[in-house]
């Protein structure tokens, strides 16, 4: 976030890996999860502009494009994640099964980590896409 403190460019981070979800009296569940985080300007600054900030719909567009590339049509439903902005988040679902979440980090989270600007994230359980 040092670059963001100096307002130097945008951030686009993506990570793919297993997460470990504990289960009582059993081995942990280990789904393969894709996560992404985005912040900063939508485009690099140029003579055509470029100072527009990313928004929720940029993050959603990435998720829709990725899922479409995988041949999956998802729906977006109201979310309830307390770490995300209450009106700028959605649960990602397929056939009424929750697949992930997308949204803007809650201002309290941004303040706690001294992050300026809006931050958008998504998390998709890729294991849930398997037959």
C-alpha positions as CSV (number, residue, x, y, z in Angstrom):
1,X,0.0,0.0,0.0
2,X,3.1,2.2,0.0
3,X,2.4,3.2,-3.6
4,X,-1.2,4.1,-2.8
5,X,0.0,6.3,0.1
6,X,2.0,8.2,-2.6
7,X,-1.0,8.0,-5.0
8,X,1.2,6.2,-7.5
9,X,-0.8,4.1,-9.8
10,X,-3.4,1.4,-9.3
11,X,-3.3,-2.0,-7.5
12,X,-4.5,-5.2,-9.1
13,X,-3.7,-8.3,-7.1
14,X,-4.9,-11.9,-7.8
15,X,-4.3,-15.1,-5.8
16,X,-5.3,-18.7,-6.4
17,X,-4.9,-21.3,-3.8
18,X,-6.4,-23.5,-1.2
19,X,-8.0,-22.1,2.0
20,X,-8.3,-24.2,5.1
21,X,-11.8,-24.1,6.7
22,X,-11.9,-26.0,10.0
23,X,-14.7,-28.6,10.6
24,X,-15.5,-30.0,14.0
25,X,-14.3,-33.6,14.5
26,X,-13.1,-33.8,10.9
27,X,-10.2,-32.7,8.7
28,X,-10.5,-29.2,7.4
29,X,-12.3,-28.4,4.1
30,X,-9.8,-27.2,1.6
31,X,-11.5,-25.5,-1.4
32,X,-9.5,-23.9,-4.2
33,X,-10.3,-20.2,-4.1
34,X,-9.6,-17.3,-6.4
35,X,-9.3,-13.9,-4.8
36,X,-8.7,-10.5,-6.2
37,X,-8.2,-7.0,-4.9
38,X,-8.4,-3.7,-6.9
39,X,-7.8,-0.1,-6.0
40,X,-6.8,3.1,-7.7
41,X,-7.7,4.7,-11.0
42,X,-9.6,2.7,-13.7
43,X,-7.0,3.4,-16.4
44,X,-3.5,4.8,-16.5
45,X,-3.5,8.6,-16.9
46,X,-3.1,9.8,-20.5
47,X,-4.1,12.6,-22.8
48,X,-7.6,11.0,-22.9
49,X,-8.1,11.2,-19.2
50,X,-7.7,8.4,-16.8
51,X,-8.4,9.9,-13.4
52,X,-11.7,8.0,-12.9
53,X,-11.5,5.7,-9.9
54,X,-12.4,2.1,-10.0
55,X,-15.8,1.2,-8.7
56,X,-17.9,-1.8,-7.7
57,X,-19.0,-2.4,-11.4
58,X,-15.3,-2.7,-12.5
59,X,-14.8,-5.5,-10.0
60,X,-18.1,-7.1,-11.0
61,X,-17.1,-6.9,-14.6
62,X,-13.9,-8.9,-13.9
63,X,-15.9,-11.6,-12.1
64,X,-18.6,-11.8,-14.8
65,X,-15.9,-12.0,-17.5
66,X,-13.9,-14.7,-15.7
67,X,-17.0,-16.8,-15.0
68,X,-18.2,-16.5,-18.5
69,X,-14.8,-17.6,-19.7
70,X,-15.3,-20.7,-17.6
71,X,-18.8,-21.3,-19.1
72,X,-20.6,-20.3,-15.9
73,X,-23.5,-17.9,-15.5
74,X,-23.8,-16.5,-12.0
75,X,-26.3,-14.4,-10.2
76,X,-25.6,-11.6,-7.8
77,X,-27.6,-11.4,-4.6
78,X,-27.6,-9.1,-1.6
79,X,-24.6,-9.9,0.6
80,X,-24.2,-9.8,4.4
81,X,-20.4,-9.6,4.9
82,X,-19.6,-7.2,7.8
83,X,-16.1,-6.5,6.4
84,X,-17.6,-5.0,3.2
85,X,-19.6,-1.8,2.6
86,X,-23.2,-2.7,3.4
87,X,-24.6,-1.2,0.2
88,X,-21.7,-2.0,-2.1
89,X,-21.4,-5.8,-1.9
90,X,-23.0,-8.9,-3.4
91,X,-23.0,-12.7,-2.9
92,X,-22.0,-14.6,-6.0
93,X,-24.4,-17.6,-6.6
94,X,-25.1,-20.3,-9.1
95,X,-28.4,-22.2,-8.9
96,X,-29.0,-20.7,-5.4
97,X,-25.6,-22.0,-4.1
98,X,-23.3,-19.4,-2.8
99,X,-20.0,-19.4,-4.7
100,X,-18.3,-16.3,-3.4
101,X,-18.5,-12.6,-2.6
102,X,-17.7,-9.3,-4.2
103,X,-17.7,-5.8,-2.7
104,X,-16.0,-2.7,-1.5
105,X,-14.1,-2.9,1.8
106,X,-16.0,-1.3,4.7
107,X,-14.7,2.2,5.6
108,X,-13.9,0.9,9.2
109,X,-11.6,-1.7,7.7
110,X,-9.9,0.9,5.6
111,X,-9.4,3.2,8.6
112,X,-8.1,0.3,10.8
113,X,-5.3,-0.4,8.2
114,X,-4.8,3.3,7.3
115,X,-5.7,2.7,3.7
116,X,-6.9,5.7,1.6
117,X,-9.2,5.3,-1.4
118,X,-11.7,2.7,-2.1
119,X,-10.7,-1.0,-2.3
120,X,-12.7,-3.7,-4.1
121,X,-12.3,-7.4,-3.6
122,X,-13.8,-10.7,-4.8
123,X,-13.5,-14.3,-3.6
124,X,-14.7,-17.2,-5.7
125,X,-14.8,-20.8,-4.5
126,X,-13.6,-22.6,-7.7
127,X,-14.0,-26.0,-6.1
128,X,-17.8,-25.4,-6.0
129,X,-17.8,-25.2,-9.8
130,X,-16.6,-28.8,-10.2
131,X,-19.2,-31.4,-11.0
